[in-house]
Amino acid sequence: MMALATFFWGWLLAALLLGFGMGWIAVVHRAQGVSRMWMRWLALLAIALLAASFSRIVPGRFGYWLDLFLVMFALYLVGCAIGSWLRDRVVSRSRPAN
């Protein structure tokens, strides 16, 4: 894990900042959400990828890429959460009191 952080710190930071930007925009964007069926499939896929990473089923370069993908995706989601939370705080402060 430290090798990922040492060699790919720029990419990891970019994933975090991209997630922050998307989280900031997502509060404003009112699109249709993902259906329950798709949420279940995506959750199952995420669990399978995490299980493959932790059990080291995928060897060599592809396992390394899988670990890198999972770390970048986690940082992206953290950035999304922080960005949407901060955007909500900024927008709620600027609303006039009724």
C-alpha positions in Angstrom: 0.0 0.0 0.0 2.9 2.4 0.7 4.3 1.7 -2.7 1.0 2.8 -4.2 1.0 6.0 -2.2 4.7 6.7 -2.9 4.7 6.2 -6.7 1.1 7.3 -7.5 0.6 10.1 -5.1 -0.2 12.5 -7.9 -2.8 10.2 -9.4 -4.3 9.6 -5.9 -4.5 13.3 -5.3 -6.1 13.8 -8.7 -8.8 11.2 -7.9 -9.5 12.9 -4.6 -9.8 16.4 -6.3 -11.9 15.0 -9.1 -14.2 13.5 -6.6 -14.4 16.8 -4.7 -15.3 18.6 -7.9 -18.0 16.0 -8.8 -19.4 16.1 -5.3 -19.6 19.9 -5.5 -21.5 19.7 -8.8 -23.7 16.8 -7.9 -25.6 18.8 -5.3 -26.8 21.1 -8.1 -27.4 18.4 -10.7 -30.8 16.7 -10.3 -30.7 13.6 -12.4 -32.6 10.4 -12.0 -30.9 8.1 -9.5 -29.7 4.5 -10.0 -32.4 1.9 -9.7 -32.4 -0.6 -6.8 -31.6 -3.5 -9.1 -28.5 -1.6 -10.4 -27.5 -0.7 -6.9 -27.5 -4.3 -5.8 -25.4 -5.4 -8.9 -22.9 -2.6 -8.3 -22.7 -3.4 -4.6 -22.1 -7.1 -5.5 -19.4 -6.1 -8.0 -17.7 -3.9 -5.4 -17.8 -6.7 -2.8 -16.3 -9.2 -5.4 -13.5 -6.8 -6.3 -12.7 -6.2 -2.6 -12.7 -9.9 -1.9 -10.4 -10.5 -4.9 -8.0 -7.8 -3.7 -7.9 -9.0 -0.1 -7.5 -12.6 -0.9 -4.9 -11.8 -3.6 -6.6 -14.0 -6.2 -5.4 -11.8 -9.0 -1.6 -12.1 -9.3 1.1 -9.9 -10.6 0.5 -6.7 -12.6 -3.3 -7.1 -12.8 -3.6 -7.5 -9.0 -1.5 -4.3 -8.6 -3.8 -2.5 -11.0 -6.8 -3.8 -9.1 -5.4 -2.5 -5.8 -4.6 0.9 -7.4 -8.1 1.1 -8.9 -9.7 0.3 -5.5 -7.6 2.9 -3.7 -8.3 5.6 -6.4 -12.0 4.8 -6.4 -12.2 5.0 -2.6 -10.4 8.4 -2.7 -12.8 9.5 -5.4 -15.8 8.6 -3.2 -14.3 10.4 -0.2 -13.8 13.5 -2.4 -17.4 13.2 -3.5 -18.6 13.1 0.0 -16.5 16.0 1.2 -17.4 18.1 -1.9 -21.2 17.5 -1.6 -21.1 18.1 2.2 -19.2 21.4 1.8 -21.5 22.5 -1.1 -24.5 21.8 1.1 -23.0 23.9 3.9 -22.2 26.8 1.6 -25.7 26.8 0.0 -27.5 26.4 3.3 -25.7 29.4 4.7 -26.5 31.6 1.7 -30.3 31.0 1.9 -32.3 33.8 3.4 -34.0 33.0 6.7 -37.8 32.9 6.4 
